[in-house]
Amino acid sequence: MIVTKKYFTYLMRRTLMGILGLLTVIWMLVISVDLIEAMREVGKVEGAGLKEAVQMTLFRTPQILLTMSPFVFLFGTLWSFGQMSKTSEVAVMRAAGLSVWRIVLAPVVLALMMGLVLVTTLDPIASHLASRAQGIKNEMRGKEANLLEQFQDGIWLRQTDANSSSIIRAAEYDPDEQRLSGVTVWRRTLDGVFIERWDAEYADVTPTVFYLRNARRSTLHGEGEVLQDTQPFVVNIDLRALREDVAKPDALSVWELPTFTRVMGSAGMSTIDYQIRYQNLWSLPVNLAAMALIACGFALSMNTRSGGTAGLLGIGVAAGFALFILARFSTAVAKVEIVPVALAAWAPGLLAMMLATSLLLYREDG
């Protein structure tokens, strides 16, 4: 029993070293590539420079690495077990009486544990940093005033122009009709002095103007005027921004997504992307475990004396990419609501684990 535990600890440590080593290499590559992209974005904005580019790169990198984590586990486990097969360590373990199931248990448990840590701890941090990166990008483009937030009492939009700032509240937004209902607009000076308030039954949305219908104007002096027809309200945000300025799914952590999804649904906006993001996060440990099983299934079959190592590694990598493509296809199918979101998120990883287990059964028992 003690010997088995030592083998388990050793295998887990070797797998972790391979994963962390590969993660370091990928992290440096991601920073290099993303910094070039950030410099390209910064070059289009007057007054922005290297500082903003570096900040955006550092803030975006954790989210990118989280997205690439299945491949990190696939290649890291392949490399670790490939090295152990090359040095005959796996053969020694098998000769010592360890079954293939005890050998693959260590990387699978490691994948499940690290997957849970990524989802519950690192993803909230990465989401917060991604949100800050988007904030820097918006600020450079002069969009810092266009903020759309969803709360339980409706949709809130804040904008600022040269002379005043405005807060717009709407009970619901209909993207098909391009209409806000239950609209209230508060205007004040840049120093915070109240100017006026508008209440309207609804507002028709255009790229530069909200047309308030049946609106009433109120001021501090008690003046009120009912407008039977239309009151134009100039805005510096268009319909696309109404959708884009809502927090993106990647900018929300697994703990924020349920509340945000519920609020968006009550506001009449589509929540499918947020549901997919939520289910994909919780299914990440299963996907990582599937990648570890796939890597073990092919790495344990390598025999450096008889050759064929490169071919087996290539097949293992191809299998990992096939899982990635299947997951993307499953997500696309869920977006058009052909299958339930939960099924689309969990099925690829579970299917891959079943196939990898079948491969190991075949290799072990024939």
N, C-alpha and C positions, 0 to 999 in steps of 0.2 A: 504493500500500500504506500509506504514511504517512497519507494523507488518510483512508483507510478506518479506520485505527486511531484517528485523532482523532475521527471520527464515533462510533465504538464507545464510546470513553471519554466523550464528551459525552452520548450517549444513556444510558449507565449512570449517569452522575452526575445527570442530570435525573430519571431514574427513582428513584434512591436518595433524592433530595431530596423527591420527591413522597411516597414511602413513609414517610420519617422525619417529614415534616410531618403526614401523616395519623396516624401512630403517636402523635405528641405530643398531638393532639386527642383521640384515643381513650383514651390513657392518663389524661388529665385527667377524661374522662367516667367511665371505669371506677373511678377513685379516688373520685369524688364519689358514684357509685351504691353502690359496695361499702362506703364509709364509713357510709352511711345504714343498710345492712344490718347492718354490724358494731355500730353503736350500738344497733340493735334487739336484737341478740343479747346485748350487754353489759347492756342494761337489765333483762334477766331474771335477772341474777346479782348477788346482794348483794356489795358490796365491789369490784366491777369498775367501771372508769370509762373516760374518754376515752383514756388511755394504751393500754389493752388493745385498744380499738377501732382506734386508729391502727396499732398493731403488726400486728394481724391483716390490716388492709387492705393495708399495704405488703408484707407477706409473701405475700398471696394474689394481688396484682396481676400479677406476672410470669407466673404460670401461666395466668391469664385471658388476658393478651395473647398468650401462645404459642398458646392455643386459637383466638384470633381472627386469627392471622397470615395465613391464606389470604385473608380479607376485606381485611386491610390491604394486601396485595399487589394484590388486584383493584382496589380503589378508588384506591390510590396510583398504580398504573400507568395506570388510566383517566384520572385527573386530569392526570398528567404528559403523556401523549400527546395528551389532549384540548387542553391548553394549546399544545402544539407544533403541532397541526393548526390551531388557531385563529390562531396567528401565522404560519402557512404555512411553518414550519420543516421539516415533513415533506415538503411539496411541493418545497422547495429541495433536500433530500437526494435525493429521487427524481429531480429534474432533473439532479443531479450524478452520476447513474449508480448510486446505491445501490438494490439490489433490496429488496423487502419483507422478504426473509429476513435480509439483513444488518441491517436496522433492528430486527427483533424479536429478533435474536440477543442483543443487549445485555441487555434485561430478563429473558430466559430464563436466560442465564448468571448474572445477578445473583440471580435467584430460587433457582437450584440452589446457588450458593455460600452465600447467606444461610441457606438451608434446612439445609445441612450444619452451619453454625455454630450455628444454633438447636438442632439435635438433639444435637450432640456437646459443646457448651460451655454454652449458656444453659439448656438443659433441666435438666441436673444442678443448676444453681444454683436454678432455679425450683422444682424438686422438693424441694430441701432447705428452701427458704423456705416452701413449702406445708406441709411436714411440721412446721415450727416453728409455723406458724399453727394447725394442728390441735392441736399440743401446748398452745398457749395456750388454745385453746377447751376442751380437755379439762380443763386445770387449773382454769379458771374454774368448770366444772361439777362439780369434785370427783372427776374420773375419772383423776387423775394416777397412781393406784396400779394401774390396770388396763391392763397392758401385755402384749400377746401378740406373741411373736417366733417366727420360724421359723428353725431352724438345721438342719444336716445330721443331727443326732442327735435330731430331734423337735420338738415344740411346747413352748414355755416360756411360762408365765403367772405374772405377779407381781401380788400384791395386798397391800394394807395396811389394817388396821382400827385401832381405837382402842388396842389393847393389843399387837398383834404384827404381824409381816409374814410372808408365806408365798410360797414359790416352788413352782409346780406344773409338773411335766414329764410329758408324755404322748408315747408313740411315734406315735400316730395319732389322728385325730379323724374320726368318721363323722357327717356332718351329718344324714343321713337317720335313723339310729338314735339320734342325740343321745347319743353315747357316746364317751368317751375310753378308749383301751386302753394298757396298760403305764404305769400312773400312779404317780408318786412325788411326795410332798408333803413339803417341808421347812418347819418353823415355827420362828421365832426371835423374840426380843423386839425392840422397837424399837431397843434398844442393840446388837443383833447377837448376843445370847447364844442359843445353840441350845436349843430346847425339845424337839422331837420330830420323828420322821420316819415317814411312812406309805408303805408299798408295797402296791399293789393291782393285781390282774389287769386290772381295768377300772373305770370310773366312769360311772354314769348321770347325765346332766346335766339339771338343772332350773334355773329362773331364779334361785333363791337357794341351792340346795344341790347339791353333788356327792356322790352316794352311792357310796362306795368299796366295791367287792365283793371279798371274800376278802382283806382287808387285814391287814398286819402292822405293828405299832407298835414303833419303836425309840427309845431315849433314850440319853443319855450314860452312864447307869448300867447299860446292858446289858439293860434290861428289854425283853422282847418278848412280844407276845401276838397270836395268830392269831385273827382274827375270821371265823368261818365264814359269817356272813350279811352284814351291812351296817354300815358306819361312815359316818354323815353328816358332811359337811364343809361348813360354812357359807361361802358366797362372796358377794361383792358385785358379781358380774358375771353376766349372764344369757347365754343361748345366742346372742342377737343380737350381744352384745358380742364373743363369740368370733369372729364373722365381721367385725364392724365395726372391731375394734381391730387386726386384721391390717392391715399397711400398705396403704393404698389404691393403686391403680395410678398415679394422678397424683402420688403422693408418692415414687415410685421413678424414678430416672433410667434412661436407656437402657443404662447400664453395669451397673446393679444388677438389672434385670429378668430376664435369663437365669438367674442363680443363684437368685434368689427364686422364679421359676417352677418350676425344677427341684426345689427344696426343698419347695414347697407340694404339688407333684404327688406326691412321695414320702411326704408326710404325709397323703395321701388327700383333699386339698381341691381345689376347682375352680380351674383356672388360666386359664380362657378369657379373663377380663377382662385379665389380665396379658399374655397372648399378643397380644390385640388391641392393647393399648397399645404393645407393643414394635414390632409391624408398622406401626402408624399413625405412630409416630415416624420410622421409617426411610423411610416413603413421603412424609413431609412435603415434602422438596425437590421431588418430582415434582408434588405438589398445588400448591405455590407456582408452579412453572413453568407448570402448566396454567392457573392463574388469570392469570398474566402473558400467556400466549398468548391467552386469551379477551379480556382487556382490549385487547390490541393488535389483535385481529381486528375489534373494533367501533370502537375509537378511530381506527384508520387509515382507516376508511370515512367518517368524519365530514367533511362539507363545510359550512362555516359559511355559505357564500353560497346554497347550494341548500336549506338548512334540514334538518330531520330530526335535528338533533344530539341533542335531548332523547330522541327515540324510540330512537336507536341506543344511547345511554347506558343507557336503561331496559332495553333488551334485553340489554345486556352484564351489567348488575347481576342481571337475572333468570337469566341463564345461570350466573352465579357461585353464586347461591342454589340453583339446580337441582343443581349439583355438590355443594354442601353437603348437600342433602337426600338425594342419591344415596349419598353417603358414610355418612350416618347410617343409611339403610336397609340398606346393605351391612354395616355393623357389627351391626345387629340380626339380620340373617340369619346372620352368623357366630356370634353368641352362642348361637343354637339349633342350631349345628353343621350347617346345611344346606349351606354351602360352606366350603372351607378358609379359615382366618384370613388367610393371606398373600394369597389371591385377593381377599378382601373388602377388604383394606386398599389394595392396589395398583391394582385394576381401575378405580375411579372416576377417579383422576388420569390414568391412561394413556388411558382412553377419552376424557376431556375434551381431552387433548392431541391425540389423533387427530382429534376433531371440529373443534377450533380450527385445526389444520393444514389440514384440508379446506376450512374457511371461507377461510383465507388463500390457498390454492391457487385457489379459485374467484374471489376478488377479484383475484388477480394475473394468472392465466392464462385465466380465463373458462371 
